[in-house]
Amino acid sequence: MRLSVIGCGYLGAVHAAAMASIGHDVVGIDVDRRKVDALSRGEAPFFEPDLQELLTAGVESGRLKFTTDMAEAAGAKVHFIGVGTPQQKDGYAADLTYVNAAVDGLLPYLSPGDVVAGKSTVPVGTAADLAPRIEATGATLVWNPEFLREGYAVKDTIDPDRLVVGVDSGDDGHAAADILREVYHPAVAKETPFIVTDRATAELVKVAANAFLATKISFINAMAEIAEVTGADVTQLADAIGHDVRIGRRFLGAGIGFGGGCLPKDIRAFSARAEELGRGESVAFLREVDAINLRRRDRAVDLVINAFGGSVFKKNVTLLGAAFKPYSDDIRDSPALDVAIRLHGLGAWVTITDPAAIENAQRLHPQLNYVADRDEALREADAIVLVTEWDEYRRDLTPEHAATLTNGRVVIDGRNGWDAAAWRAAGWTYYGMGRP
């Protein structure tokens, strides 16, 4: 099938490459000429495992191309909208400028029988607003939310855990759902759950999932706050309650909290939309979820300050990580960089290392010191702070090896990723998040 993908950022570029890899002819369209030129050369403009290989194969096969010309969408059977929906500058609501621009630009090239599939994360009700313009061309609008995890985005696109398609109740909607079944034929053949809903439900599925995950993370971080004043150990607490099958252990890792381009802005946009609908009280708890998350960054900074007796002035502090999560170079709303900037502002000499995100971080915060090599970054440090759970920090760095490199023997485990007993036994002063 011939497909177009409008918007070639994290979502769109991965989606386009993945769809080409399963046999479709795909054109990716974006207004950013530099991004399009890189993608056209088969070069991934950001770090995502396995994406580079898919891009190279797709471009070389001729099944995948990229352009800035929206007219190239003409003739495609399905048009995916994958543009960003950032937080508005003057509030919590989602900015739909790029969604509306994508639809307006696409309208002249739609034909009767085409399917427009929204993938962007939008406030519930957006599809209802867009549908009249799209359906006036004879095309059908469906909402097909993405559930990608950065670092696993290629796998999650090709082999998702579920597919959700929101359609209008008429015959055109159900015919469009059948076309999406063809698009995702490898996953459908594996009996991946294919859930057909109305469009409003499909929009809510995405934001509800993100709200639940954010709530679970902030819940265990709230328990960490209680643990810190009672002497309890939040990691043991999480293990104990995680054995309950109704709760589960995943996303119960206390630390400096979540970041990135999705969870923070999505829960804020959900709160704003609920207020617009007159149901703000229904998700009022999300404001506290957000507040708890931000407080954990404060706590990490406080632990570093306390470790030095009240001042970090002229102390050498090495932060392990810059990206908001491992296996990504995404620094949007990164807790790691937030902690780094605050320590720098307090007079510390901050060195940051990261396997993938240094270039992005340096471009945004050139005032910090960046060292690509982990061991070199640790040399002469007075304290180490684990802020991103890359394997080469969490699993591969031993306290004995670290001791051969640093001046001080202080570690702040911002992700509770290390064995506290092992670090203490090696002579380190260990501070965890919600751990005695």
ABEGO torsion letter per residue (X at the ends): XBBBBBEABAAAAAAAAAAAAAGBBBBBBBABAAAAAAAAAGBBABBBBGAAAAAAAAAAAGABBBBABAAAABGBABBBBABBBBBBAABABBBAAAAAAAAAAAAAABBBGBBBBBABBBBBGAAAAAAAAAAAAGBBBBBBBBABBBGAAAAAAABBABBBBBBBABAAAAAAAAAAAAAAAAAAAAGBBBBBBBAAAAAAAAAAAAAAAAAAAAAAAAAAAAAAAAGBBAAAAAAAAAABAAAEABGABBEAEBBEAAAAAAAAAAAAAAAAAGAAAAAAAAAAAAAAAAAAAAAAAAAAAAAAGGBABGBBBBBBEABABBGBABABGBAAAAAAAAAAAAGBBBBBBBAAAAAAAAAABAABBBBABAAAAABGBABBBBABBBAAAAAABBAAAAAAABABBBBBBAAGABBAAAAAAAGBBBBBBGBX
